[in-house]
Amino acid sequence: MKAKHICIFISSFILTIYNAQVDSLKVKKNIDSTKIVTKNDSIKKRKIAFNQIFVGVDFFNPINGFFSEKKGFQGMVSFHVKKKWHGVIELGYEKNTFDKINWNIDVNGLFYKVGFNWKINQDYENSINGFILGARIAGANYKQTVNQYPIYYYNNTISGNTSTTTTEVIYKSLPQTSASAYWMELALGGKIQIKKSRFYGDFLFQPKFLITGKSKDNDTDPIVVPGFGKSTSGFNFSVYWGISYHIK
Amino acid sequence: MKKRYFIALFSIIILSIFAIQSCQDDDICIDAITPRMIISFRDKTTNAELKMDSVNVYRLNTSTNNWERIYFSALKSTIEINLNVNDETSTQLRVSQFYQNSTSIYDNVSVSYENSDEFLSKACGFKRVYKNVSILLNTNTLFSNSEQNTTEISDESQTHLYLYK
C-alpha cells in the first residue's frame, strides 16, 4: 500500500518534470532560430552561474508546528559549484513527540544536512528558476526521553471454566539520554523567482532513509528523530516550502 | 513560461500533501514478546515424558498475599506459565494436581531472577528477559525432584524446568 503510493508520487513527479522539460526545449528551439540572442543568453547564464549564493528559511514546518507535535525551524545555504551542480547545507532544530502504540517519547535537538542540488532544467528567462534533484547526508544529535515504553507479555488467566492466555502490556520509563541518528535524503523540487526581486520561493519534497541511530544507554532504535520525524520502518519524508534570498 | 513553473510547483505541493496522507504506520507486532516459563513433566523412574491427568497452577499475588489460580490443563506434558512482569525479582508458583487448593496435593516452586528489558521493535516495544534464574522446588509432595534447564529465560524455544513425578 505504502510502496504503491510512493510509486504513484514519484512517477507523477517525473511526468511533471518531463512536461516542463519539453516546454523548455520548445523555448530553446525558438531561441536557436535567432542566433544572436542565443549567444548573449549563454554568456549571461555563465555570469549568473558563478554567483549563486542563497540563504533561505523554511516556512512550512514552523507553521505546521501550530497544528502538530512536531515543532521546529530550519534554514539552508546553497551555492553554485559548477555547471548544474549546487552545494547545499541545511540546519535546523526540532522538537517532536511520539505518542502512539503505547509509546511516549520526547526528543529535541539539532539536525544538519550536507549535499547537493542538480538542476534538471532551467528557465531561459532566468536560469536560477528550475527544477532540482538533490541528495543529502543528514544527521541529528538530540536529547531523548522515553516517558513510557511498553512491555508486552502473555498472561495466564482463568475466565469461567477455561484456562486462557491473553496478551497484556505494562509500561516503564527511561531517563533522558543523548542520542544520534543518521540518514540519507533525496530532494525533489524547484526554485522560482518571486516577481523581479532577489527573493526566491523554494519547494522541496524530501524522502528520507534512516541509516543508523542509537541512544546512549539503551538499545532502542530511533522511533522519532529531530529532522527525520517519526520513522515508518526507516522511511519518512518531509516538505520544505521556504523563501531564500539571493545574496550574490 | 513562468506560469507553467507555478503550475508544476503547485502540483509538487499537492502531491506532497497526498504522500504525507498516505504514509500510515503499520504497527503489528510479529516478534516473540516476553517469554513464559516452560515446564515439562517427566516420569521419575523411566525419565520419559509424562502426561499429567490434571494440573492446576497458582501464583502468589504479593500485594494481597493470596494464591491465585491462573492455569489448568488436562493430559498435557508441557505447560507455559508467565512469571511476574513487575519489578519483583521472584515469582512464587504452586503446582497442584487438583482444583481444591486446600485439600489437594501440591508443591511450591519459587523462581528468582534478575529483570532485564530488551528492545524488540517499535511495534513490539520491549520484552522482559529473566537472567540468573534459580528455580527451587520447595516441597516434595507431588514431584520428587526438579531439574533446571537454563539460567536465562529469554525465549520459549526450550523447556526451562523439568518436574519429575
Boltz contact constraints between the chains, C-beta under 6 A:
constraints:
  - contact:
      token1: [A, 5]
      token2: [B, 22]
      max_distance: 6.0
  - contact:
      token1: [A, 9]
      token2: [B, 15]
      max_distance: 6.0
  - contact:
      token1: [A, 9]
      token2: [B, 19]
      max_distance: 6.0
  - contact:
      token1: [A, 12]
      token2: [B, 15]
      max_distance: 6.0
  - contact:
      token1: [A, 16]
      token2: [B, 8]
      max_distance: 6.0
  - contact:
      token1: [A, 16]
      token2: [B, 11]
      max_distance: 6.0
  - contact:
      token1: [A, 20]
      token2: [B, 8]
      max_distance: 6.0
  - contact:
      token1: [A, 23]
      token2: [B, 4]
      max_distance: 6.0
  - contact:
      token1: [A, 101]
      token2: [B, 27]
      max_distance: 6.0
  - contact:
      token1: [A, 149]
      token2: [B, 125]
      max_distance: 6.0
  - contact:
      token1: [A, 149]
      token2: [B, 126]
      max_distance: 6.0
  - contact:
      token1: [A, 150]
      token2: [B, 125]
      max_distance: 6.0
  - contact:
      token1: [A, 151]
      token2: [B, 126]
      max_distance: 6.0
  - contact:
      token1: [A, 151]
      token2: [B, 128]
      max_distance: 6.0
  - contact:
      token1: [A, 152]
      token2: [B, 33]
      max_distance: 6.0
  - contact:
      token1: [A, 152]
      token2: [B, 125]
      max_distance: 6.0
  - contact:
      token1: [A, 153]
      token2: [B, 34]
      max_distance: 6.0
  - contact:
      token1: [A, 153]
      token2: [B, 82]
      max_distance: 6.0
  - contact:
      token1: [A, 153]
      token2: [B, 85]
      max_distance: 6.0
  - contact:
      token1: [A, 154]
      token2: [B, 36]
      max_distance: 6.0
  - contact:
      token1: [A, 154]
      token2: [B, 82]
      max_distance: 6.0
  - contact:
      token1: [A, 155]
      token2: [B, 82]
      max_distance: 6.0
  - contact:
      token1: [A, 156]
      token2: [B, 70]
      max_distance: 6.0
  - contact:
      token1: [A, 156]
      token2: [B, 71]
      max_distance: 6.0
  - contact:
      token1: [A, 156]
      token2: [B, 82]
      max_distance: 6.0
  - contact:
      token1: [A, 158]
      token2: [B, 69]
      max_distance: 6.0
  - contact:
      token1: [A, 163]
      token2: [B, 71]
      max_distance: 6.0
  - contact:
      token1: [A, 163]
      token2: [B, 72]
      max_distance: 6.0
  - contact:
      token1: [A, 170]
      token2: [B, 85]
      max_distance: 6.0
  - contact:
      token1: [A, 190]
      token2: [B, 9]
      max_distance: 6.0
  - contact:
      token1: [A, 192]
      token2: [B, 5]
      max_distance: 6.0
  - contact:
      token1: [A, 203]
      token2: [B, 9]
      max_distance: 6.0
  - contact:
      token1: [A, 203]
      token2: [B, 12]
      max_distance: 6.0
  - contact:
      token1: [A, 205]
      token2: [B, 16]
      max_distance: 6.0
  - contact:
      token1: [A, 219]
      token2: [B, 119]
      max_distance: 6.0
  - contact:
      token1: [A, 220]
      token2: [B, 119]
      max_distance: 6.0
  - contact:
      token1: [A, 223]
      token2: [B, 122]
      max_distance: 6.0
  - contact:
      token1: [A, 232]
      token2: [B, 25]
      max_distance: 6.0
  - contact:
      token1: [A, 239]
      token2: [B, 16]
      max_distance: 6.0
